[in-house]
Amino acid sequence: MDKEPTTDLTAAARHARYGKLPERIRFEDMTEEAEAGRSGGVTASYNPEGAWNYYACLALDLGL
């Protein structure tokens, strides 16, 4: 269990890379407000014939 002590050069490089945490980001800088446009129900329409395309089913995958 003889380990060589780490050299000061590698410790300095590690400290330069990981020595401090990045600056804190404010919540206001992480969010963006945008007005939602009215789609008139175009995107919320339901198509019963094409609804099976959006669900995963093992029986359908196997052709049962």
mmCIF file of the N, C-alpha and C atoms, coordinates in Angstrom:
data_MODEL
# 
_entry.id   MODEL 
# 
loop_
_atom_site.group_PDB 
_atom_site.id 
_atom_site.type_symbol 
_atom_site.label_atom_id 
_atom_site.label_alt_id 
_atom_site.label_comp_id 
_atom_site.label_asym_id 
_atom_site.label_entity_id 
_atom_site.label_seq_id 
_atom_site.pdbx_PDB_ins_code 
_atom_site.Cartn_x 
_atom_site.Cartn_y 
_atom_site.Cartn_z 
_atom_site.occupancy 
_atom_site.B_iso_or_equiv 
_atom_site.pdbx_formal_charge 
_atom_site.auth_seq_id 
_atom_site.auth_comp_id 
_atom_site.auth_asym_id 
_atom_site.auth_atom_id 
_atom_site.pdbx_PDB_model_num 
ATOM 1   N N  . MET A 1 1  ? 0.816   -1.186 0.000   1.00 0.00 ? 1  MET A N  1 
ATOM 2   C CA . MET A 1 1  ? 0.000   0.000  0.000   1.00 0.00 ? 1  MET A CA 1 
ATOM 3   C C  . MET A 1 1  ? 0.864   1.255  0.000   1.00 0.00 ? 1  MET A C  1 
ATOM 4   N N  . ASP A 1 2  ? 1.904   1.194  -0.768  1.00 0.00 ? 2  ASP A N  1 
ATOM 5   C CA . ASP A 1 2  ? 2.792   2.338  -0.851  1.00 0.00 ? 2  ASP A CA 1 
ATOM 6   C C  . ASP A 1 2  ? 2.331   3.231  -1.993  1.00 0.00 ? 2  ASP A C  1 
ATOM 7   N N  . LYS A 1 3  ? 1.804   4.376  -1.661  1.00 0.00 ? 3  LYS A N  1 
ATOM 8   C CA . LYS A 1 3  ? 1.365   5.318  -2.691  1.00 0.00 ? 3  LYS A CA 1 
ATOM 9   C C  . LYS A 1 3  ? 2.339   6.478  -2.745  1.00 0.00 ? 3  LYS A C  1 
ATOM 10  N N  . GLU A 1 4  ? 2.615   6.909  -3.960  1.00 0.00 ? 4  GLU A N  1 
ATOM 11  C CA . GLU A 1 4  ? 3.488   8.058  -4.117  1.00 0.00 ? 4  GLU A CA 1 
ATOM 12  C C  . GLU A 1 4  ? 2.680   9.325  -3.818  1.00 0.00 ? 4  GLU A C  1 
ATOM 13  N N  . PRO A 1 5  ? 3.260   10.247 -3.095  1.00 0.00 ? 5  PRO A N  1 
ATOM 14  C CA . PRO A 1 5  ? 2.539   11.494 -2.838  1.00 0.00 ? 5  PRO A CA 1 
ATOM 15  C C  . PRO A 1 5  ? 2.373   12.289 -4.132  1.00 0.00 ? 5  PRO A C  1 
ATOM 16  N N  . THR A 1 6  ? 1.240   12.930 -4.274  1.00 0.00 ? 6  THR A N  1 
ATOM 17  C CA . THR A 1 6  ? 1.017   13.715 -5.491  1.00 0.00 ? 6  THR A CA 1 
ATOM 18  C C  . THR A 1 6  ? 1.938   14.923 -5.485  1.00 0.00 ? 6  THR A C  1 
ATOM 19  N N  . THR A 1 7  ? 2.404   15.243 -6.633  1.00 0.00 ? 7  THR A N  1 
ATOM 20  C CA . THR A 1 7  ? 3.311   16.383 -6.722  1.00 0.00 ? 7  THR A CA 1 
ATOM 21  C C  . THR A 1 7  ? 2.519   17.676 -6.629  1.00 0.00 ? 7  THR A C  1 
ATOM 22  N N  . ASP A 1 8  ? 3.192   18.727 -6.292  1.00 0.00 ? 8  ASP A N  1 
ATOM 23  C CA . ASP A 1 8  ? 2.544   20.025 -6.172  1.00 0.00 ? 8  ASP A CA 1 
ATOM 24  C C  . ASP A 1 8  ? 2.032   20.517 -7.518  1.00 0.00 ? 8  ASP A C  1 
ATOM 25  N N  . LEU A 1 9  ? 2.678   20.102 -8.593  1.00 0.00 ? 9  LEU A N  1 
ATOM 26  C CA . LEU A 1 9  ? 2.273   20.540 -9.922  1.00 0.00 ? 9  LEU A CA 1 
ATOM 27  C C  . LEU A 1 9  ? 0.901   19.971 -10.282 1.00 0.00 ? 9  LEU A C  1 
ATOM 28  N N  . THR A 1 10 ? 0.673   18.690 -10.020 1.00 0.00 ? 10 THR A N  1 
ATOM 29  C CA . THR A 1 10 ? -0.627  18.102 -10.334 1.00 0.00 ? 10 THR A CA 1 
ATOM 30  C C  . THR A 1 10 ? -1.715  18.636 -9.409  1.00 0.00 ? 10 THR A C  1 
ATOM 31  N N  . ALA A 1 11 ? -1.363  18.878 -8.161  1.00 0.00 ? 11 ALA A N  1 
ATOM 32  C CA . ALA A 1 11 ? -2.342  19.444 -7.233  1.00 0.00 ? 11 ALA A CA 1 
ATOM 33  C C  . ALA A 1 11 ? -2.714  20.862 -7.639  1.00 0.00 ? 11 ALA A C  1 
ATOM 34  N N  . ALA A 1 12 ? -1.756  21.631 -8.105  1.00 0.00 ? 12 ALA A N  1 
ATOM 35  C CA . ALA A 1 12 ? -2.034  22.996 -8.549  1.00 0.00 ? 12 ALA A CA 1 
ATOM 36  C C  . ALA A 1 12 ? -2.898  22.994 -9.802  1.00 0.00 ? 12 ALA A C  1 
ATOM 37  N N  . ALA A 1 13 ? -2.653  22.063 -10.716 1.00 0.00 ? 13 ALA A N  1 
ATOM 38  C CA . ALA A 1 13 ? -3.463  21.977 -11.932 1.00 0.00 ? 13 ALA A CA 1 
ATOM 39  C C  . ALA A 1 13 ? -4.887  21.566 -11.594 1.00 0.00 ? 13 ALA A C  1 
ATOM 40  N N  . ARG A 1 14 ? -5.038  20.620 -10.675 1.00 0.00 ? 14 ARG A N  1 
ATOM 41  C CA . ARG A 1 14 ? -6.372  20.187 -10.258 1.00 0.00 ? 14 ARG A CA 1 
ATOM 42  C C  . ARG A 1 14 ? -7.115  21.314 -9.562  1.00 0.00 ? 14 ARG A C  1 
ATOM 43  N N  . HIS A 1 15 ? -6.420  22.069 -8.725  1.00 0.00 ? 15 HIS A N  1 
ATOM 44  C CA . HIS A 1 15 ? -7.056  23.181 -8.028  1.00 0.00 ? 15 HIS A CA 1 
ATOM 45  C C  . HIS A 1 15 ? -7.434  24.296 -8.998  1.00 0.00 ? 15 HIS A C  1 
ATOM 46  N N  . ALA A 1 16 ? -6.627  24.520 -10.018 1.00 0.00 ? 16 ALA A N  1 
ATOM 47  C CA . ALA A 1 16 ? -6.946  25.547 -11.013 1.00 0.00 ? 16 ALA A CA 1 
ATOM 48  C C  . ALA A 1 16 ? -8.188  25.164 -11.801 1.00 0.00 ? 16 ALA A C  1 
ATOM 49  N N  . ARG A 1 17 ? -8.363  23.861 -12.020 1.00 0.00 ? 17 ARG A N  1 
ATOM 50  C CA . ARG A 1 17 ? -9.516  23.418 -12.812 1.00 0.00 ? 17 ARG A CA 1 
ATOM 51  C C  . ARG A 1 17 ? -10.773 23.260 -11.971 1.00 0.00 ? 17 ARG A C  1 
ATOM 52  N N  . TYR A 1 18 ? -10.657 22.704 -10.772 1.00 0.00 ? 18 TYR A N  1 
ATOM 53  C CA . TYR A 1 18 ? -11.821 22.387 -9.953  1.00 0.00 ? 18 TYR A CA 1 
ATOM 54  C C  . TYR A 1 18 ? -11.853 23.130 -8.625  1.00 0.00 ? 18 TYR A C  1 
ATOM 55  N N  . GLY A 1 19 ? -11.018 24.123 -8.452  1.00 0.00 ? 19 GLY A N  1 
ATOM 56  C CA . GLY A 1 19 ? -10.849 24.754 -7.153  1.00 0.00 ? 19 GLY A CA 1 
ATOM 57  C C  . GLY A 1 19 ? -12.020 25.553 -6.640  1.00 0.00 ? 19 GLY A C  1 
ATOM 58  N N  . LYS A 1 20 ? -12.838 26.125 -7.524  1.00 0.00 ? 20 LYS A N  1 
ATOM 59  C CA . LYS A 1 20 ? -13.953 26.935 -7.040  1.00 0.00 ? 20 LYS A CA 1 
ATOM 60  C C  . LYS A 1 20 ? -15.197 26.655 -7.873  1.00 0.00 ? 20 LYS A C  1 
ATOM 61  N N  . LEU A 1 21 ? -16.325 26.927 -7.296  1.00 0.00 ? 21 LEU A N  1 
ATOM 62  C CA . LEU A 1 21 ? -17.588 26.718 -7.981  1.00 0.00 ? 21 LEU A CA 1 
ATOM 63  C C  . LEU A 1 21 ? -17.850 27.878 -8.943  1.00 0.00 ? 21 LEU A C  1 
ATOM 64  N N  . PRO A 1 22 ? -18.612 27.621 -9.999  1.00 0.00 ? 22 PRO A N  1 
ATOM 65  C CA . PRO A 1 22 ? -18.938 28.723 -10.905 1.00 0.00 ? 22 PRO A CA 1 
ATOM 66  C C  . PRO A 1 22 ? -19.874 29.713 -10.229 1.00 0.00 ? 22 PRO A C  1 
ATOM 67  N N  . GLU A 1 23 ? -19.992 30.899 -10.804 1.00 0.00 ? 23 GLU A N  1 
ATOM 68  C CA . GLU A 1 23 ? -20.862 31.907 -10.229 1.00 0.00 ? 23 GLU A CA 1 
ATOM 69  C C  . GLU A 1 23 ? -22.313 31.452 -10.293 1.00 0.00 ? 23 GLU A C  1 
ATOM 70  N N  . ARG A 1 24 ? -23.074 31.863 -9.305  1.00 0.00 ? 24 ARG A N  1 
ATOM 71  C CA . ARG A 1 24 ? -24.469 31.475 -9.218  1.00 0.00 ? 24 ARG A CA 1 
ATOM 72  C C  . ARG A 1 24 ? -25.285 32.238 -10.265 1.00 0.00 ? 24 ARG A C  1 
ATOM 73  N N  . ILE A 1 25 ? -26.215 31.530 -10.924 1.00 0.00 ? 25 ILE A N  1 
ATOM 74  C CA . ILE A 1 25 ? -27.078 32.141 -11.931 1.00 0.00 ? 25 ILE A CA 1 
ATOM 75  C C  . ILE A 1 25 ? -28.418 32.454 -11.289 1.00 0.00 ? 25 ILE A C  1 
ATOM 76  N N  . ARG A 1 26 ? -28.873 33.676 -11.469 1.00 0.00 ? 26 ARG A N  1 
ATOM 77  C CA . ARG A 1 26 ? -30.144 34.084 -10.878 1.00 0.00 ? 26 ARG A CA 1 
ATOM 78  C C  . ARG A 1 26 ? -31.293 33.398 -11.604 1.00 0.00 ? 26 ARG A C  1 
ATOM 79  N N  . PHE A 1 27 ? -32.416 33.194 -10.896 1.00 0.00 ? 27 PHE A N  1 
ATOM 80  C CA . PHE A 1 27 ? -33.583 32.548 -11.479 1.00 0.00 ? 27 PHE A CA 1 
ATOM 81  C C  . PHE A 1 27 ? -34.133 33.377 -12.638 1.00 0.00 ? 27 PHE A C  1 
ATOM 82  N N  . GLU A 1 28 ? -34.083 34.689 -12.522 1.00 0.00 ? 28 GLU A N  1 
ATOM 83  C CA . GLU A 1 28 ? -34.595 35.559 -13.569 1.00 0.00 ? 28 GLU A CA 1 
ATOM 84  C C  . GLU A 1 28 ? -33.812 35.389 -14.868 1.00 0.00 ? 28 GLU A C  1 
ATOM 85  N N  . ASP A 1 29 ? -32.538 35.031 -14.763 1.00 0.00 ? 29 ASP A N  1 
ATOM 86  C CA . ASP A 1 29 ? -31.725 34.831 -15.954 1.00 0.00 ? 29 ASP A CA 1 
ATOM 87  C C  . ASP A 1 29 ? -31.971 33.475 -16.602 1.00 0.00 ? 29 ASP A C  1 
ATOM 88  N N  . MET A 1 30 ? -32.562 32.537 -15.856 1.00 0.00 ? 30 MET A N  1 
ATOM 89  C CA . MET A 1 30 ? -32.812 31.201 -16.395 1.00 0.00 ? 30 MET A CA 1 
ATOM 90  C C  . MET A 1 30 ? -34.167 31.080 -17.082 1.00 0.00 ? 30 MET A C  1 
ATOM 91  N N  . THR A 1 31 ? -35.072 32.007 -16.839 1.00 0.00 ? 31 THR A N  1 
ATOM 92  C CA . THR A 1 31 ? -36.410 31.910 -17.402 1.00 0.00 ? 31 THR A CA 1 
ATOM 93  C C  . THR A 1 31 ? -36.625 32.991 -18.449 1.00 0.00 ? 31 THR A C  1 
ATOM 94  N N  . GLU A 1 32 ? -37.539 32.723 -19.340 1.00 0.00 ? 32 GLU A N  1 
ATOM 95  C CA . GLU A 1 32 ? -37.876 33.687 -20.375 1.00 0.00 ? 32 GLU A CA 1 
ATOM 96  C C  . GLU A 1 32 ? -39.384 33.696 -20.531 1.00 0.00 ? 32 GLU A C  1 
ATOM 97  N N  . GLU A 1 33 ? -39.955 34.865 -20.548 1.00 0.00 ? 33 GLU A N  1 
ATOM 98  C CA . GLU A 1 33 ? -41.393 34.983 -20.718 1.00 0.00 ? 33 GLU A CA 1 
ATOM 99  C C  . GLU A 1 33 ? -41.703 35.271 -22.177 1.00 0.00 ? 33 GLU A C  1 
ATOM 100 N N  . ALA A 1 34 ? -42.688 34.554 -22.704 1.00 0.00 ? 34 ALA A N  1 
ATOM 101 C CA . ALA A 1 34 ? -43.130 34.768 -24.076 1.00 0.00 ? 34 ALA A CA 1 
ATOM 102 C C  . ALA A 1 34 ? -44.635 34.585 -24.117 1.00 0.00 ? 34 ALA A C  1 
ATOM 103 N N  . GLU A 1 35 ? -45.291 35.404 -24.901 1.00 0.00 ? 35 GLU A N  1 
ATOM 104 C CA . GLU A 1 35 ? -46.739 35.294 -25.014 1.00 0.00 ? 35 GLU A CA 1 
ATOM 105 C C  . GLU A 1 35 ? -47.085 34.095 -25.884 1.00 0.00 ? 35 GLU A C  1 
ATOM 106 N N  . ALA A 1 36 ? -48.086 33.352 -25.444 1.00 0.00 ? 36 ALA A N  1 
ATOM 107 C CA . ALA A 1 36 ? -48.549 32.209 -26.213 1.00 0.00 ? 36 ALA A CA 1 
ATOM 108 C C  . ALA A 1 36 ? -49.557 32.690 -27.250 1.00 0.00 ? 36 ALA A C  1 
ATOM 109 N N  . GLY A 1 37 ? -49.359 32.270 -28.481 1.00 0.00 ? 37 GLY A N  1 
ATOM 110 C CA . GLY A 1 37 ? -50.271 32.661 -29.542 1.00 0.00 ? 37 GLY A CA 1 
ATOM 111 C C  . GLY A 1 37 ? -51.503 31.765 -29.554 1.00 0.00 ? 37 GLY A C  1 
ATOM 112 N N  . ARG A 1 38 ? -52.585 32.306 -29.999 1.00 0.00 ? 38 ARG A N  1 
ATOM 113 C CA . ARG A 1 38 ? -53.814 31.527 -30.098 1.00 0.00 ? 38 ARG A CA 1 
ATOM 114 C C  . ARG A 1 38 ? -53.765 30.694 -31.368 1.00 0.00 ? 38 ARG A C  1 
ATOM 115 N N  . SER A 1 39 ? -53.970 29.398 -31.225 1.00 0.00 ? 39 SER A N  1 
ATOM 116 C CA . SER A 1 39 ? -53.909 28.520 -32.390 1.00 0.00 ? 39 SER A CA 1 
ATOM 117 C C  . SER A 1 39 ? -55.294 28.214 -32.948 1.00 0.00 ? 39 SER A C  1 
ATOM 118 N N  . GLY A 1 40 ? -56.334 28.591 -32.239 1.00 0.00 ? 40 GLY A N  1 
ATOM 119 C CA . GLY A 1 40 ? -57.676 28.331 -32.731 1.00 0.00 ? 40 GLY A CA 1 
ATOM 120 C C  . GLY A 1 40 ? -58.054 26.868 -32.654 1.00 0.00 ? 40 GLY A C  1 
ATOM 121 N N  . GLY A 1 41 ? -57.369 26.095 -31.827 1.00 0.00 ? 41 GLY A N  1 
ATOM 122 C CA . GLY A 1 41 ? -57.693 24.679 -31.680 1.00 0.00 ? 41 GLY A CA 1 
ATOM 123 C C  . GLY A 1 41 ? -57.089 23.796 -32.743 1.00 0.00 ? 41 GLY A C  1 
ATOM 124 N N  . VAL A 1 42 ? -56.237 24.335 -33.577 1.00 0.00 ? 42 VAL A N  1 
ATOM 125 C CA . VAL A 1 42 ? -55.652 23.547 -34.655 1.00 0.00 ? 42 VAL A CA 1 
ATOM 126 C C  . VAL A 1 42 ? -54.716 22.484 -34.090 1.00 0.00 ? 42 VAL A C  1 
ATOM 127 N N  . THR A 1 43 ? -53.897 22.851 -33.122 1.00 0.00 ? 43 THR A N  1 
ATOM 128 C CA . THR A 1 43 ? -52.933 21.888 -32.585 1.00 0.00 ? 43 THR A CA 1 
ATOM 129 C C  . THR A 1 43 ? -53.556 20.959 -31.560 1.00 0.00 ? 43 THR A C  1 
ATOM 130 N N  . ALA A 1 44 ? -54.723 21.298 -31.043 1.00 0.00 ? 44 ALA A N  1 
ATOM 131 C CA . ALA A 1 44 ? -55.359 20.474 -30.015 1.00 0.00 ? 44 ALA A CA 1 
ATOM 132 C C  . ALA A 1 44 ? -56.423 19.560 -30.594 1.00 0.00 ? 44 ALA A C  1 
ATOM 133 N N  . SER A 1 45 ? -56.453 19.386 -31.899 1.00 0.00 ? 45 SER A N  1 
ATOM 134 C CA . SER A 1 45 ? -57.478 18.531 -32.500 1.00 0.00 ? 45 SER A CA 1 
ATOM 135 C C  . SER A 1 45 ? -57.151 17.062 -32.248 1.00 0.00 ? 45 SER A C  1 
ATOM 136 N N  . TYR A 1 46 ? -58.177 16.237 -32.251 1.00 0.00 ? 46 TYR A N  1 
ATOM 137 C CA . TYR A 1 46 ? -58.027 14.806 -31.977 1.00 0.00 ? 46 TYR A CA 1 
ATOM 138 C C  . TYR A 1 46 ? -58.429 14.032 -33.218 1.00 0.00 ? 46 TYR A C  1 
ATOM 139 N N  . ASN A 1 47 ? -57.570 13.154 -33.658 1.00 0.00 ? 47 ASN A N  1 
ATOM 140 C CA . ASN A 1 47 ? -57.842 12.316 -34.811 1.00 0.00 ? 47 ASN A CA 1 
ATOM 141 C C  . ASN A 1 47 ? -57.871 10.869 -34.339 1.00 0.00 ? 47 ASN A C  1 
ATOM 142 N N  . PRO A 1 48 ? -59.056 10.275 -34.161 1.00 0.00 ? 48 PRO A N  1 
ATOM 143 C CA . PRO A 1 48 ? -59.117 8.910  -33.627 1.00 0.00 ? 48 PRO A CA 1 
ATOM 144 C C  . PRO A 1 48 ? -58.486 7.867  -34.550 1.00 0.00 ? 48 PRO A C  1 
ATOM 145 N N  . GLU A 1 49 ? -58.488 8.104  -35.857 1.00 0.00 ? 49 GLU A N  1 
ATOM 146 C CA . GLU A 1 49 ? -57.901 7.128  -36.779 1.00 0.00 ? 49 GLU A CA 1 
ATOM 147 C C  . GLU A 1 49 ? -56.374 7.123  -36.717 1.00 0.00 ? 49 GLU A C  1 
ATOM 148 N N  . GLY A 1 50 ? -55.789 8.259  -36.390 1.00 0.00 ? 50 GLY A N  1 
ATOM 149 C CA . GLY A 1 50 ? -54.336 8.337  -36.332 1.00 0.00 ? 50 GLY A CA 1 
ATOM 150 C C  . GLY A 1 50 ? -53.785 8.304  -34.920 1.00 0.00 ? 50 GLY A C  1 
ATOM 151 N N  . ALA A 1 51 ? -54.659 8.114  -33.908 1.00 0.00 ? 51 ALA A N  1 
ATOM 152 C CA . ALA A 1 51 ? -54.213 8.147  -32.521 1.00 0.00 ? 51 ALA A CA 1 
ATOM 153 C C  . ALA A 1 51 ? -53.304 6.970  -32.181 1.00 0.00 ? 51 ALA A C  1 
ATOM 154 N N  . TRP A 1 52 ? -53.432 5.844  -32.863 1.00 0.00 ? 52 TRP A N  1 
ATOM 155 C CA . TRP A 1 52 ? -52.620 4.677  -32.545 1.00 0.00 ? 52 TRP A CA 1 
ATOM 156 C C  . TRP A 1 52 ? -51.145 4.923  -32.863 1.00 0.00 ? 52 TRP A C  1 
ATOM 157 N N  . ASN A 1 53 ? -50.843 5.924  -33.672 1.00 0.00 ? 53 ASN A N  1 
ATOM 158 C CA . ASN A 1 53 ? -49.449 6.219  -34.019 1.00 0.00 ? 53 ASN A CA 1 
ATOM 159 C C  . ASN A 1 53 ? -48.653 6.753  -32.834 1.00 0.00 ? 53 ASN A C  1 
ATOM 160 N N  . TYR A 1 54 ? -49.302 7.258  -31.824 1.00 0.00 ? 54 TYR A N  1 
ATOM 161 C CA . TYR A 1 54 ? -48.618 7.924  -30.724 1.00 0.00 ? 54 TYR A CA 1 
ATOM 162 C C  . TYR A 1 54 ? -48.446 7.054  -29.491 1.00 0.00 ? 54 TYR A C  1 
ATOM 163 N N  . TYR A 1 55 ? -48.865 5.808  -29.529 1.00 0.00 ? 55 TYR A N  1 
ATOM 164 C CA . TYR A 1 55 ? -48.771 4.944  -28.361 1.00 0.00 ? 55 TYR A CA 1 
ATOM 165 C C  . TYR A 1 55 ? -47.929 3.733  -28.694 1.00 0.00 ? 55 TYR A C  1 
ATOM 166 N N  . ALA A 1 56 ? -47.093 3.328  -27.756 1.00 0.00 ? 56 ALA A N  1 
ATOM 167 C CA . ALA A 1 56 ? -46.269 2.148  -27.933 1.00 0.00 ? 56 ALA A CA 1 
ATOM 168 C C  . ALA A 1 56 ? -46.996 0.955  -27.300 1.00 0.00 ? 56 ALA A C  1 
ATOM 169 N N  . CYS A 1 57 ? -47.117 -0.102 -28.034 1.00 0.00 ? 57 CYS A N  1 
ATOM 170 C CA . CYS A 1 57 ? -47.803 -1.296 -27.540 1.00 0.00 ? 57 CYS A CA 1 
ATOM 171 C C  . CYS A 1 57 ? -47.008 -2.510 -28.009 1.00 0.00 ? 57 CYS A C  1 
ATOM 172 N N  . LEU A 1 58 ? -46.657 -3.369 -27.088 1.00 0.00 ? 58 LEU A N  1 
ATOM 173 C CA . LEU A 1 58 ? -45.867 -4.546 -27.430 1.00 0.00 ? 58 LEU A CA 1 
ATOM 174 C C  . LEU A 1 58 ? -46.623 -5.467 -28.368 1.00 0.00 ? 58 LEU A C  1 
ATOM 175 N N  . ALA A 1 59 ? -47.946 -5.601 -28.162 1.00 0.00 ? 59 ALA A N  1 
ATOM 176 C CA . ALA A 1 59 ? -48.746 -6.457 -29.037 1.00 0.00 ? 59 ALA A CA 1 
ATOM 177 C C  . ALA A 1 59 ? -48.731 -5.925 -30.481 1.00 0.00 ? 59 ALA A C  1 
ATOM 178 N N  . LEU A 1 60 ? -48.822 -4.620 -30.649 1.00 0.00 ? 60 LEU A N  1 
ATOM 179 C CA . LEU A 1 60 ? -48.753 -4.053 -31.997 1.00 0.00 ? 60 LEU A CA 1 
ATOM 180 C C  . LEU A 1 60 ? -47.365 -4.225 -32.595 1.00 0.00 ? 60 LEU A C  1 
ATOM 181 N N  . ASP A 1 61 ? -46.317 -4.064 -31.769 1.00 0.00 ? 61 ASP A N  1 
ATOM 182 C CA . ASP A 1 61 ? -44.959 -4.231 -32.269 1.00 0.00 ? 61 ASP A CA 1 
ATOM 183 C C  . ASP A 1 61 ? -44.706 -5.654 -32.756 1.00 0.00 ? 61 ASP A C  1 
ATOM 184 N N  . LEU A 1 62 ? -45.319 -6.632 -32.087 1.00 0.00 ? 62 LEU A N  1 
ATOM 185 C CA . LEU A 1 62 ? -45.124 -8.030 -32.465 1.00 0.00 ? 62 LEU A CA 1 
ATOM 186 C C  . LEU A 1 62 ? -46.095 -8.464 -33.556 1.00 0.00 ? 62 LEU A C  1 
ATOM 187 N N  . GLY A 1 63 ? -47.037 -7.606 -33.911 1.00 0.00 ? 63 GLY A N  1 
ATOM 188 C CA . GLY A 1 63 ? -48.002 -7.935 -34.955 1.00 0.00 ? 63 GLY A CA 1 
ATOM 189 C C  . GLY A 1 63 ? -49.111 -8.837 -34.466 1.00 0.00 ? 63 GLY A C  1 
ATOM 190 N N  . LEU A 1 64 ? -49.403 -8.794 -33.184 1.00 0.00 ? 64 LEU A N  1 
ATOM 191 C CA . LEU A 1 64 ? -50.467 -9.650 -32.643 1.00 0.00 ? 64 LEU A CA 1 
ATOM 192 C C  . LEU A 1 64 ? -51.804 -8.981 -32.740 1.00 0.00 ? 64 LEU A C  1 
# 
